[in-house]
Amino acid sequence: IEGDYIYPGVSADAVYLFQIGRKDFLSGEAIRFFAGPGAVAGYVRNCRGQFGVMASLTGCVGFEYLFKVPVSFSLSLEPNLGIHLYRDRFGYMNMDFYEAGLIYSAFPHFGIRYWF
């Protein structure tokens, strides 16, 4: 269907990260490793194309490279394990496993951070 991915939905997540390791280099740069649990909620499309409410538990594991200037790059994996509630074409509520959370967890998240 044309326009299927124009409105993929919206979600918000809250993750509490713990620093599990840090290596400082003589140049003033550093690399830190982190991991932590969290939760996600939103109104999203599942793999079959239905929009609905999603709630899931999530986790995050990754590393961040800190430069001498106030910039850092991060790379992490964030799998989601949750449920998806949606209405079918007859108007009945259905509950399904949120497959997209595990499918998208195979793709790493790349971040660039600048602080003042």
C-alpha positions as a printed NumPy array, in Angstrom:
array([[  0.   ,   0.   ,   0.   ],
       [  1.391,   3.374,  -0.938],
       [  2.161,   5.597,   2.067],
       [  2.381,   2.681,   4.493],
       [  5.47 ,   3.992,   6.255],
       [  4.651,   7.703,   6.274],
       [  3.136,   7.51 ,   9.792],
       [  5.119,   4.872,  11.695],
       [  3.865,   5.991,  15.118],
       [  5.399,   7.489,  18.213],
       [  6.95 ,   5.979,  21.322],
       [  8.779,   7.154,  24.417],
       [ 11.299,   5.197,  26.398],
       [ 12.933,   5.591,  29.772],
       [ 16.17 ,   3.703,  30.368],
       [ 18.399,   3.891,  33.432],
       [ 21.985,   3.309,  32.354],
       [ 24.776,   2.026,  34.568],
       [ 28.396,   2.563,  33.675],
       [ 29.976,  -0.882,  33.743],
       [ 33.452,   0.112,  32.648],
       [ 35.621,   3.015,  31.576],
       [ 39.021,   3.289,  29.942],
       [ 40.824,   6.648,  29.942],
       [ 43.537,   7.269,  27.376],
       [ 46.636,   9.457,  27.77 ],
       [ 45.32 ,  11.763,  25.038],
       [ 42.417,  12.828,  27.291],
       [ 39.848,  10.78 ,  25.413],
       [ 37.918,   7.913,  26.98 ],
       [ 35.636,   5.031,  26.191],
       [ 32.886,   3.945,  28.545],
       [ 30.676,   0.874,  28.52 ],
       [ 27.092,   0.995,  29.768],
       [ 24.01 ,  -1.178,  30.231],
       [ 20.632,  -0.821,  31.865],
       [ 16.916,  -1.681,  31.99 ],
       [ 13.931,   0.416,  30.989],
       [ 10.378,   0.633,  29.661],
       [  8.796,   1.791,  26.396],
       [  5.235,   2.891,  25.587],
       [  3.661,   4.324,  22.485],
       [  1.215,   4.227,  19.615],
       [  2.944,   2.337,  16.797],
       [  2.44 ,   0.081,  13.798],
       [  3.205,  -3.605,  14.257],
       [  4.743,  -5.861,  11.608],
       [  1.341,  -6.67 ,  10.092],
       [  0.477,  -3.002,   9.541],
       [ -2.042,  -2.359,  12.345],
       [ -1.673,   0.699,  14.54 ],
       [ -2.17 ,   0.31 ,  18.262],
       [ -0.886,   0.876,  21.769],
       [  2.421,  -0.78 ,  22.645],
       [  4.078,  -1.354,  26.01 ],
       [  7.336,  -3.203,  26.522],
       [ 10.313,  -3.803,  28.731],
       [ 13.613,  -2.831,  27.192],
       [ 17.289,  -3.021,  27.848],
       [ 20.291,  -1.189,  26.537],
       [ 23.902,  -2.233,  26.175],
       [ 26.606,  -0.289,  24.384],
       [ 29.653,   1.931,  24.497],
       [ 30.432,   5.628,  24.114],
       [ 33.634,   7.227,  22.87 ],
       [ 34.343,  10.574,  24.582],
       [ 36.598,  13.03 ,  22.764],
       [ 38.664,  15.837,  24.357],
       [ 36.178,  18.323,  22.907],
       [ 32.589,  18.176,  24.242],
       [ 31.465,  15.57 ,  21.665],
       [ 30.873,  11.849,  21.992],
       [ 29.793,   9.003,  19.721],
       [ 27.815,   6.039,  21.011],
       [ 26.755,   2.664,  19.655],
       [ 24.17 ,   0.513,  21.43 ],
       [ 21.641,  -2.3  ,  21.085],
       [ 18.154,  -1.868,  22.57 ],
       [ 15.892,  -4.949,  22.408],
       [ 12.209,  -4.583,  23.347],
       [  9.981,  -7.351,  24.685],
       [  6.357,  -6.304,  24.841],
       [  2.729,  -6.427,  23.784],
       [  0.726,  -4.596,  21.135],
       [ -3.011,  -3.828,  21.493],
       [ -4.927,  -2.971,  18.323],
       [ -8.394,  -3.121,  16.77 ],
       [ -8.967,  -5.451,  13.849],
       [-11.1  ,  -4.564,  10.826],
       [-14.233,  -5.717,  12.683],
       [-13.545,  -3.418,  15.649],
       [-12.501,  -6.113,  18.12 ],
       [ -9.512,  -5.514,  20.397],
       [ -6.604,  -7.883,  19.858],
       [ -3.442,  -8.376,  21.858],
       [ -0.322,  -9.547,  20.092],
       [  3.379,  -9.914,  20.74 ],
       [  5.282,  -6.782,  19.631],
       [  7.526,  -8.416,  17.003],
       [  9.027,  -5.166,  15.759],
       [ 10.747,  -4.646,  19.113],
       [ 12.864,  -7.745,  18.646],
       [ 13.329,  -7.263,  14.905],
       [ 14.62 ,  -3.71 ,  15.302],
       [ 16.905,  -4.762,  18.152],
       [ 19.183,  -6.335,  15.554],
       [ 19.98 ,  -2.85 ,  14.251],
       [ 22.45 ,  -0.843,  16.361],
       [ 21.604,   2.674,  17.499],
       [ 24.246,   5.27 ,  16.657],
       [ 24.314,   8.522,  18.627],
       [ 26.198,  11.785,  18.506],
       [ 26.124,  13.957,  21.618],
       [ 27.358,  17.517,  22.101],
       [ 27.204,  19.225,  25.465],
       [ 27.743,  22.854,  26.471]])
